[in-house]
Amino acid sequence: MRTIAARRSIPVHLAEIWQYRELLVGLVRRELKVRYKSSALGFLWSMAQPVFLLCVYSVVFSILGAGFDGFAIWLLSGLVVWTYVNTTLSKSVDAITVNQALVSKVAFPRAILPLATLGAALVHFGLQSIALSVALLVMWHGVAWSYVWMLPLAIVALTLLLASGSLVLATVNVYARDTRHLLDLALVALFWANPIIYDYERAANWFSGRGLPGWLPLLNPITTVITTFQRAIFASSSTADRQLLPDVSQWWYLRNIAVLFVVAAVAFLTALRMFDRAEGNFAEAL
C-alpha cells in the first residue's frame, strides 16, 4: 500500500517550516554537539580543517613550483567556500535515513531534517571564516573592501542553492541508498570543477582555446561564489606575472550573483515541491 499525502502549496510548506523553527534550531544544536561529542578541541576542529588543507596544498604546489605570490590566501578563500558546500551535501544526504525513528513516530515537517544539517554547516562556515580572518591578520594581507560587501549576498545565494540540494539528496537517498556513494564521487569531480587550485582565467582560456565560450566555467554556480571570495579576499585580479580573474568591474560579480539568486530560487522551489510529494511515503520506505 502506498500512502498518498495531502499536497501542500509552497507557501504553506514554508509556513510550516517557520512554525517549527524552534525545532530546527534544536536540531542544529544537536548536530553540532554530536559531531564534536567527547572531543578535546571541539569546534576548533572546524577551524582547523581548511587550515590543514591549506598547508597540504601549499606544500605540494610549492614543490611543484606551481604557486604564486599570495597563493596561500588565494587557496584559503576558495577552500572556505568549498568546505561549506562539501559539508552540507555530504551530511544532508543521510538526514532522513539516520533519523528514521523521528520520521516514523513524530509529526513535523520532514524538510527540517536536511535543513538542520545545512544550518550546522553554516555555523562551521562562520567558524572557518574566523580562521580565514585570523590568517589575513597574521599575514598582514589586506582585502578589497569595495568587493567585501558582496560576500554576504554570495553566501545567501549559495545557502539557498545548498538548501535545494540538501532536500533533493535527502529525498533520493530514502529510495536509493547508493546515492551516498555516488555523491562521494560527484563531490570529487565538483571540487576540481571549481577554480580553487587553479585560477578562473586558466579555465576560461582553456575553453576559449578549443573554440568554446570562455564563460563556460560560470555554468557551475559555485564558481560564482568562489570567484567573488577570491576577488574580495585576495584583493586583486592578477599577480605580477599572471591574470587570475577577469579584469572587470564589480558589475561582473554582481551580475553573476544575481543570476545565481534566480537559479537558486527556482531550484529551491522545485526541490521543495519534490520533497512535498515524497514526504508522505518516507516512513513506509524506511
C-alpha positions as CSV (number, residue, x, y, z in Angstrom):
1,M,0.0,0.0,0.0
2,R,1.3,3.4,-0.9
3,T,0.5,6.4,1.2
4,I,-0.8,9.5,-0.6
5,A,-0.2,12.6,1.5
6,A,-2.2,15.7,1.0
7,R,-0.4,18.1,-1.3
8,R,0.7,21.4,0.3
9,S,1.4,24.6,-1.6
10,I,4.9,26.1,-1.3
11,P,3.8,29.0,0.9
12,V,2.0,26.5,3.3
13,H,5.2,24.3,3.4
14,L,7.4,27.3,4.1
15,A,4.9,28.5,6.8
16,E,5.1,25.0,8.5
17,I,8.9,25.2,8.5
18,W,8.8,28.6,10.1
19,Q,6.3,27.4,12.7
20,Y,8.7,24.6,13.7
21,R,11.7,27.0,13.7
22,E,12.5,26.2,17.3
23,L,12.8,22.5,16.4
24,L,15.1,23.4,13.6
25,V,17.3,25.4,15.9
26,G,17.3,22.5,18.4
27,L,18.3,20.0,15.6
28,V,21.1,22.3,14.5
29,R,22.4,22.3,18.1
30,R,22.2,18.6,18.3
31,E,24.1,18.2,15.0
32,L,26.9,20.4,16.4
33,K,27.0,18.6,19.8
34,V,27.0,15.1,18.3
35,R,29.8,15.9,15.8
36,Y,32.2,17.0,18.5
37,K,31.0,14.9,21.4
38,S,33.9,13.9,23.7
39,S,36.3,15.9,21.5
40,A,39.0,17.8,23.4
41,L,39.2,20.6,20.8
42,G,35.5,20.8,20.0
43,F,34.6,23.5,17.5
44,L,38.3,24.3,16.9
45,W,38.3,21.3,14.5
46,S,36.0,23.2,12.2
47,M,38.6,26.0,12.0
48,A,41.5,23.5,11.7
49,Q,40.1,21.7,8.6
50,P,40.7,24.4,6.0
51,V,44.0,25.4,7.6
52,F,45.2,21.8,7.3
53,L,44.1,21.6,3.6
54,L,45.8,24.9,3.1
55,C,49.1,23.6,4.5
56,V,48.9,20.4,2.4
57,Y,48.2,22.1,-0.9
58,S,50.6,24.9,-0.3
59,V,53.5,22.5,0.3
60,V,52.6,20.3,-2.7
61,F,52.3,23.3,-5.1
62,S,55.5,24.8,-3.7
63,I,57.3,21.5,-4.5
64,L,55.7,21.6,-8.0
65,G,56.6,25.2,-8.4
66,A,53.0,25.9,-9.5
67,G,52.1,28.5,-6.9
68,F,52.4,32.3,-7.0
69,D,52.8,35.2,-4.6
70,G,49.9,35.2,-2.1
71,F,48.9,31.7,-3.2
72,A,48.0,30.7,0.4
73,I,45.4,33.4,0.8
74,W,44.0,32.6,-2.7
75,L,43.7,29.0,-1.8
76,L,42.1,29.5,1.6
77,S,39.5,31.9,0.2
78,G,38.3,29.2,-2.1
79,L,38.6,26.3,0.4
80,V,36.4,28.0,2.9
81,V,33.6,28.1,0.4
82,W,34.2,24.6,-0.8
83,T,34.2,23.2,2.7
84,Y,30.8,24.7,3.3
85,V,29.5,23.1,0.1
86,N,31.1,19.7,0.8
87,T,30.0,19.6,4.4
88,T,26.4,20.5,3.6
89,L,25.9,18.0,0.8
90,S,27.8,15.1,2.4
91,K,25.8,15.4,5.7
92,S,22.4,16.2,4.3
93,V,22.2,13.1,2.1
94,D,21.6,10.9,5.2
95,A,19.4,13.4,7.0
96,I,16.2,11.4,6.6
97,T,17.6,7.9,6.8
98,V,19.6,8.4,10.1
99,N,16.5,9.9,11.7
100,Q,14.2,7.0,11.0
101,A,12.7,7.0,14.5
102,L,11.7,10.6,14.3
103,V,10.3,10.3,10.8
104,S,8.2,7.2,11.7
105,K,6.8,8.4,15.0
106,V,6.8,12.2,15.3
107,A,4.7,14.6,13.2
108,F,6.7,17.6,11.9
109,P,7.8,19.0,8.6
110,R,10.5,16.5,7.5
111,A,12.2,19.2,5.5
112,I,13.6,20.4,8.8
113,L,16.0,17.5,8.9
114,P,18.1,18.3,5.8
115,L,17.8,22.0,6.6
116,A,19.2,21.3,10.1
117,T,22.4,19.8,8.5
118,L,22.6,23.0,6.4
119,G,22.3,25.1,9.5
120,A,25.1,23.2,11.2
121,A,27.3,23.6,8.1
122,L,26.6,27.3,8.1
123,V,27.8,27.5,11.7
124,H,31.0,25.7,10.7
125,F,31.4,28.1,7.8
126,G,31.2,31.0,10.2
127,L,34.0,29.5,12.4
128,Q,36.2,28.8,9.3
129,S,35.6,32.4,8.2
130,I,37.1,33.5,11.6
131,A,40.1,31.3,10.9
132,L,40.4,33.0,7.5
133,S,40.3,36.4,9.1
134,V,43.0,35.4,11.6
135,A,45.2,34.2,8.7
136,L,44.7,37.5,7.0
137,L,45.8,39.4,10.1
138,V,48.8,37.1,10.7
139,M,50.0,37.5,7.1
140,W,49.2,41.3,7.1
141,H,47.1,40.7,3.9
142,G,44.6,43.5,3.1
143,V,41.3,42.8,1.4
144,A,39.4,44.7,-1.3
145,W,36.7,46.4,0.8
146,S,34.9,47.6,-2.4
147,Y,34.2,43.9,-3.1
148,V,33.8,42.6,0.5
149,W,30.2,43.8,0.8
150,M,29.2,41.4,-1.9
151,L,30.3,38.4,0.1
152,P,27.1,38.2,2.2
153,L,25.0,38.3,-0.9
154,A,27.0,35.5,-2.5
155,I,26.7,33.3,0.7
156,V,22.9,33.9,0.9
157,A,22.5,32.8,-2.7
158,L,24.8,29.8,-2.2
159,T,22.9,28.8,1.0
160,L,19.6,28.9,-0.9
161,L,21.1,26.6,-3.6
162,L,22.5,24.2,-1.0
163,A,19.1,24.1,0.7
164,S,17.6,22.8,-2.6
165,G,20.5,20.3,-3.0
166,S,20.0,19.1,0.6
167,L,16.3,18.5,0.1
168,V,16.8,16.6,-3.2
169,L,19.7,14.4,-1.9
170,A,17.9,13.5,1.4
171,T,14.8,12.6,-0.6
172,V,16.6,10.4,-3.2
173,N,18.6,8.6,-0.6
174,V,15.5,7.3,1.1
175,Y,14.6,5.3,-2.0
176,A,18.1,4.7,-3.5
177,R,20.8,4.1,-0.8
178,D,23.5,4.2,-3.4
179,T,23.1,7.9,-3.5
180,R,25.6,8.3,-0.7
181,H,28.3,6.5,-2.7
182,L,27.5,8.4,-5.9
183,L,27.7,11.7,-4.1
184,D,31.2,10.9,-2.8
185,L,32.4,10.5,-6.4
186,A,30.4,13.6,-7.5
187,L,32.0,15.8,-4.8
188,V,35.5,14.8,-6.0
189,A,34.6,15.9,-9.5
190,L,32.8,19.0,-8.3
191,F,35.9,20.1,-6.3
192,W,38.1,20.0,-9.4
193,A,35.3,21.7,-11.4
194,N,35.9,24.8,-9.3
195,P,38.8,27.3,-9.7
196,I,40.3,26.7,-6.3
197,I,43.6,25.0,-7.0
198,Y,43.8,26.7,-10.4
199,D,42.6,30.1,-11.4
200,Y,39.4,31.1,-13.3
201,E,41.3,32.7,-16.2
202,R,43.2,29.5,-16.8
203,A,40.0,27.6,-17.2
204,A,38.4,30.3,-19.3
205,N,41.4,30.3,-21.7
206,W,41.3,26.5,-21.9
207,F,37.8,26.6,-23.2
208,S,38.5,29.6,-25.5
209,G,41.5,27.7,-27.0
210,R,39.1,24.9,-28.0
211,G,36.6,27.2,-29.7
212,L,34.2,27.2,-26.8
213,P,32.9,30.2,-24.9
214,G,35.2,31.4,-22.1
215,W,32.3,31.9,-19.7
216,L,31.5,28.1,-19.5
217,P,33.1,27.8,-16.0
218,L,30.3,30.0,-14.8
219,L,27.8,27.3,-15.6
220,N,29.0,25.8,-12.3
221,P,27.1,28.1,-9.8
222,I,29.6,27.5,-7.0
223,T,32.2,29.2,-9.2
224,T,30.4,32.5,-8.9
225,V,30.7,32.4,-5.1
226,I,34.4,31.3,-5.2
227,T,35.5,33.9,-7.7
228,T,33.7,36.6,-5.6
229,F,35.5,35.5,-2.5
230,Q,38.8,35.3,-4.3
231,R,38.4,38.9,-5.7
232,A,37.5,40.3,-2.4
233,I,39.9,38.5,-0.1
234,F,42.9,38.2,-2.4
235,A,42.3,41.9,-3.2
236,S,43.5,41.7,-6.8
237,S,42.5,40.1,-10.1
238,S,46.1,39.4,-11.0
239,T,49.7,39.0,-9.8
240,A,52.9,40.4,-11.2
241,D,53.1,37.7,-13.9
242,R,49.6,36.2,-14.4
243,Q,45.9,37.1,-14.7
244,L,43.8,35.2,-12.2
245,L,40.4,36.7,-12.7
246,P,38.7,38.8,-15.4
247,D,39.9,42.4,-15.2
248,V,36.4,43.8,-14.9
249,S,34.3,46.0,-12.6
250,Q,32.1,45.0,-9.7
251,W,29.2,44.6,-12.0
252,W,30.5,41.4,-13.4
253,Y,30.4,39.8,-10.0
254,L,27.1,41.4,-9.1
255,R,25.6,40.1,-12.4
256,N,26.8,36.6,-11.6
257,I,25.4,36.7,-8.1
258,A,22.1,37.9,-9.4
259,V,21.9,35.0,-11.9
260,L,22.8,32.6,-9.0
261,F,20.0,34.0,-6.9
262,V,17.5,33.3,-9.7
263,V,18.8,29.8,-10.3
264,A,18.9,29.1,-6.6
265,A,15.4,30.3,-6.0
266,V,14.0,28.2,-8.9
267,A,15.9,25.2,-7.7
268,F,14.7,25.6,-4.1
269,L,11.0,25.9,-5.0
270,T,11.4,22.9,-7.3
271,A,13.1,20.9,-4.6
272,L,10.5,21.9,-2.0
273,R,7.7,20.7,-4.3
274,M,9.6,17.4,-5.0
275,F,10.2,16.9,-1.2
276,D,6.5,17.5,-0.5
277,R,5.4,14.8,-3.0
278,A,7.8,12.2,-1.5
279,E,7.4,13.1,2.2
280,G,4.2,11.2,2.9
281,N,5.9,7.9,1.9
282,F,9.2,8.3,3.9
283,A,8.0,6.2,6.9
284,E,6.9,3.4,4.6
285,A,10.2,3.5,2.5
286,L,12.3,3.5,5.6
